[in-house]
Amino acid sequence: MSFLAPHPFLFMLPWYINNELLLILAYLLGSFPTGYLAGRLLKGIDIREVGSGSTGATNVLRTLGKVPAIVVLLIDVLKGALAIAAVNFAFTQLPGWLYYTKVVDVNLANWQPWMIVLAGLLALLGHSKPIWLNFKGGKSVATSLGVLLAMDWRVGLSTIAVFAISLAISRIVSLSSITGAISVTALMIAFRQPLPYCLFAIAGGIYVIWLHRTNIQRLLTGTEPRFGQALPEQPEDGG
């Protein structure tokens, strides 16, 4: 009696399922509403209804103070780093049957950078469009920094340096965030990162800049406040 050979897709099914779970995890990590929880726990407010309406660290600084802002910033950075760490852990530490079989082989070295990029983008999307807050969150700057630090700490630290220099000169957080986002592509190339990482720098940078579109309008009209200043309605926010 002869039997039909199983379709290769059946052997690849654990691979597909596991990768989808990693991407869902990345989005959920990015979606963790750090700034929103800080507002609720410390002042009983919805931070989306005050200041710029963003859940990022800059708006937390403006509404809750320095210490909460630092905590929110660090956790938001950690969210991005954990999304990448989860992919790296899965590709290097989990049992091989989750990724390949003797029937259908998968080149992990080729796939891992692409999965890291997808996880990073979904972490950014989660922070800016969190499912828990009706898809209204922050501007993904801190979370993107966490992703960069996990990809290559040199790129991450260099981006921080670009941001810090821009902030020291301009005293405008949004402008410094945009400058940092633009610099990432050049830094990826300078540190000879793989093509997927360079594409992430382009796509992630464009996304962060797009999230700052209202800030860009105020920069063009000269109404964007400097660091420490506030506006009664929709001031700047770089977090």
N, C-alpha and C positions, 0 to 999 in steps of 0.2 A: 504494500500500500504506500502511495506517495503523498506527500503533503506539500502544499505551497509554502515556499520560504517566506518568513515574515518580512513585511516591508521594512526597509532601513529606517523609516520614520519612527517605527516602534522602538528601535534601539536608541534613537536620538531623543525620544520623548523626555526622559529625565533631564537631558541637557537643556531643552527648551523651557521646561517647567522651572528648573532651578534659576536660569538666567532671568526669566520673567519675575520670579520672586525677588531676586536681587534688585531689579529695577523698581519694583513696588516698594521694597524696603528703602531704597534711596529717596524716593518721593516722600514717603512717610517720615523719614528722618528730617528732610528739608521742611516738611510741613509742621514740625513741632513748634507750637506757637509761643515761643519764649517771651517775646515782648508783650504779647497779649496777657499771658499768665502773670507777668510781673505787674502789669497795671491792675489786674484784678486782685492779686494777693496783697499788694502794697497800698493801693489807694481805692480799690473797689471801682475802678473806672475801666471803660473800654477804650484802650489807647487808640483805636481806629477812629474815635470820635473827637480826638483832641490833637492839637498841633498839626502835623502834616497828614495825619491819618495812617501813617506807616507804622508797622510793628517793629521796625528796625531800631538799632542801638542809638542812632542820632535822635530819633523822636523820644526814645526812652530817656535819654540824657536831658532833653528839654522838659519832659513832664515829670520824671521821677527822680532825677539826680544822677550823680557820677557813679556811685557804687552799683546801683541797679543796671546802669548802662554798660558798665564794664562786664558784669556778670552775663548780661544778655549777649554782648558782643562775643565773649568767649564761648558761650554755648552755641551761638549761631555759627561760629567758626568750626566748632567741634562737629556740628551736624554734617557739614560738607566733608570733613576729614573722615568721619565714620562711614559715610556712604562709599568712599573709595576704599577704605580699609576692609569693608565687608566683601567687596569684589576680590581684592587681593587675597584675603583669607580663604574665600571659597575656591579660588583658582589654584591655590597652593597647598591647602590643608585638608579640604574635604575629600571623601573617598572618590576614587576615580570613576566609579560607575555613574556619578552625577554628571559627568562631562563626556565620557567617551566609552566605547566598547571595542571588543576585538573585531566586530563586524564593521563598524563605522568609526573611523578614527577622526579625532578633532585636534587640530594644532592649537594648543592652548596659548602658546607664545604669540600667535597671530591674533587670536580673539581677545585676549586679556586687555590690551590697550583700548580696543573699541568698546568693550563692556565698561571700562573705567570712564570713558568719555560719556557714554549714555547715562551711567549712574550719576556722574557729575552734573549733567544737564538736568536730569530729573530732580536732583537735590535743589538746584537753583529754582526750578519751576515750583517745587514744593514750598520753598520759602516765600516766593512771591505770590503763589496761588494756592494757599493751604486749604485742604478739603475741610478742615475743622472750622474755618472762619469765613465760609462762603467765598473762598478763593480771593480773599483780600488780605495781603500780607505786607512784607517788606520789599526791598529793592535788591536783595540777593548779594549785596557786596560782601558782607562778612562770610556768608556761606560759600561764595565763590572763592574767597581767600582760603577757607579750609580745604576746598577741593584742590586748589593750586599747591598748598603746602603738602598735601598727601601725594600729589602727582610728582612733584619735585620741590623740595624745601628751598632750593636756591631761587627758583622762580617765585615761590610764595614770598620769601623774604625780600627779594628785589622789588616785587610789586608793592609791598609795604613801604619800602624806601621811597619809591616813586610817589606814592600817596602822601607820605609824610613831608617830602620836599615841596610838593604842590600845595599842601595845606599850610606849611610854614610861609610860603610866598603869598598865596591868595587868601588864606583864612576862610575859604569856602569849601565845605565838605563835599557838596555835589560835584563841583568842578574837579576836586581831587579824586573822587571816585571814578569819574569819567576818564580822567587822565590815566589812572591806574588800569582801567579796563582796556584802554587803547594800547598801553605799553605791554600788555601780557603777550600779544602775538610776537612782538619783537623779542621779548625775553625768551619765549619758547624756542624761537629760531636761534637766538644767541647761545642758548644752552644745549642746542642740538637735540631737542626732544623729538620723539617720533611723530609722524604725520597725524595720527589721531589726536594727539595732544595739541598740535598746532591748529587743527580744525576746531577743537574745543575752545581754544583761545579766541578764535574769530567769532564762532557762534555765541559763546558765552559773553564775550565783550559786547557784541551787538545787542544781545538781550539786556544786559545791564544798562547800556546806554539808552535803549528804548524805554526802560523803566524810569529813566530820569528825564523823559521828554518834557515834563512840565517844568523841571528845573532848568532845562536848556532854554525854554522860552523866557524864563525870568532872567537867566544869564544874558540873553540877547537884549533884553530891555533894561538891564542894569538894576533889577529889583531883587536879585537873589541875595538873601542876608548872609553875612559872614558868620563864622563860628562863634557861638555864644549869643548871637542875636536871635530874636524870634519875631514872627509875624502873627497877628491875630487870626489870620486865615491862611491855611496851607503854606507854612514856611518850608524852607528847604529841608531835605533829608537825604543823607548819603548812605543810610543803613538799609 
